[in-house]
Amino acid sequence: MAWWIYALLSAACWGAQYVLMETLFRKVDFAAAFSFLSLANGFLVAAILWMLYPRQNWAKLGESWPIIGLVILYLIFGTGAYLFNGFAINQKNATLASLLEISYPLFIILFSAVFLREFHLSTPGLVGAGLILMGCLLVIASRAI
């Protein structure tokens, strides 16, 4: 399957997940629901990947300090992303949370440039990044009024 189909399927799954989280958070306690969903989701993803890629060398994740450091950083930032997103949905709603969360490509551009010294954008990509930024500013400004 083409990469862009995976990307669109991911976006559709995220959209459904946001709405389902918002609905669930209205019906049960936030921390209990979010903790269960996080654990169950992690186990489900691991099981699927284990079936799809049974011959992976999982030991490589702990073979060197640079790899261990990357894993720890990923877990820190991944946990932050997931938690802050849940807090935003719980405090407001899935729609507004997603309109600001969608700014993550701007942070990918920034972190890729700063830490990897890579810049992958063409002129149309820069225009798209500018539109994302303007959209976020509009959402924030409309909420401030």
C-alpha positions in Angstrom: 0.0 0.0 0.0 1.3 3.5 -0.8 2.6 5.7 2.1 -0.1 8.3 1.6 -2.9 5.8 1.9 -1.4 4.8 5.3 -1.2 8.5 6.2 -4.9 9.1 5.3 -6.0 5.9 7.1 -4.0 7.1 10.2 -5.8 10.5 10.0 -9.2 8.8 9.8 -8.4 6.5 12.8 -7.2 9.6 14.8 -10.4 11.4 14.0 -12.5 8.5 15.1 -10.3 8.0 18.2 -10.7 11.7 19.3 -14.5 11.6 19.0 -14.6 8.2 20.9 -12.4 9.6 23.6 -14.5 12.7 24.1 -17.6 10.5 24.3 -16.1 8.1 26.7 -14.7 10.9 28.9 -18.2 12.3 29.3 -19.5 8.9 30.5 -16.7 7.6 32.8 -13.9 9.0 35.0 -11.2 10.5 32.8 -8.1 9.0 34.5 -9.5 5.5 34.6 -10.7 5.6 31.0 -7.5 7.2 29.7 -5.2 4.8 31.6 -7.1 1.7 30.4 -7.1 3.0 26.8 -3.4 3.7 26.9 -2.5 0.3 28.2 -4.8 -1.6 26.0 -3.7 0.4 22.9 -0.1 -0.3 23.7 -0.6 -4.0 24.1 -2.8 -4.2 20.9 -0.2 -2.4 18.8 2.6 -4.6 20.2 0.6 -7.8 19.5 -0.2 -6.7 15.9 3.5 -5.8 15.2 4.7 -9.0 16.8 2.5 -11.0 14.4 3.4 -8.9 11.3 7.2 -8.8 12.1 8.0 -11.9 14.2 11.7 -12.0 13.3 12.6 -8.5 14.5 15.6 -8.3 16.8 14.0 -6.7 19.8 17.3 -7.0 21.8 18.8 -4.2 19.7 16.6 -1.7 21.7 18.9 -2.2 24.7 22.3 -2.8 23.1 23.7 0.7 23.4 23.3 3.8 25.4 22.5 6.0 22.4 19.6 3.7 21.4 18.4 3.5 25.0 18.5 7.3 25.2 16.4 7.6 22.0 13.9 5.1 23.4 13.7 7.0 26.7 13.3 10.4 24.9 10.6 8.9 22.7 8.7 7.6 25.7 8.9 10.9 27.5 7.7 12.9 24.5 5.2 10.2 23.4 3.7 10.2 26.9 3.5 14.0 26.9 1.8 14.1 23.5 -0.7 11.5 24.5 -1.4 12.9 27.9 -1.7 16.6 26.8 -4.0 15.5 24.0 -6.2 13.7 26.4 -6.3 16.6 28.8 -7.2 19.0 25.9 -10.1 16.7 24.8 -11.3 16.2 28.3 -11.2 20.0 29.1 -12.7 21.3 25.8 -13.7 18.9 23.0 -12.2 16.7 20.3 -12.8 19.3 17.5 -10.9 22.2 19.1 -8.2 19.9 20.5 -7.6 18.5 17.1 -7.5 21.9 15.4 -4.5 22.8 17.6 -2.9 19.4 17.8 -2.7 19.4 14.0 0.2 21.9 14.4 2.6 19.0 15.1 4.1 19.2 11.5 5.4 22.6 12.5 7.3 21.0 15.4 8.5 18.2 13.2 10.0 20.9 10.8 11.5 22.7 13.8 13.0 19.7 15.5 14.3 18.2 12.2 16.1 21.4 11.4 17.5 21.9 14.9 18.5 18.3 15.9 19.0 16.6 12.6 20.0 19.6 10.5 17.5 18.5 7.8 15.0 20.6 6.0 12.6 18.7 3.7 10.2 21.4 2.6 9.7 22.9 -0.8 7.9 26.2 -1.5 4.4 24.5 -1.5 5.3 22.8 1.8 6.3 26.1 3.4 3.0 27.6 2.3 1.2 24.6 3.9 3.2 25.1 7.1 2.2 28.8 7.1 -1.4 27.9 6.6 -1.3 25.5 9.6 0.2 28.3 11.7 -2.4 30.8 10.6 -5.2 28.2 11.3 -3.9 27.6 14.8 -3.7 31.3 15.5 -7.3 31.8 14.3 -8.5 29.0 16.6 -6.6 30.5 19.6 -7.8 34.0 18.8 -11.4 32.9 18.4 -11.3 31.2 21.8 -9.8 34.3 23.5 -12.6 36.6 22.5 
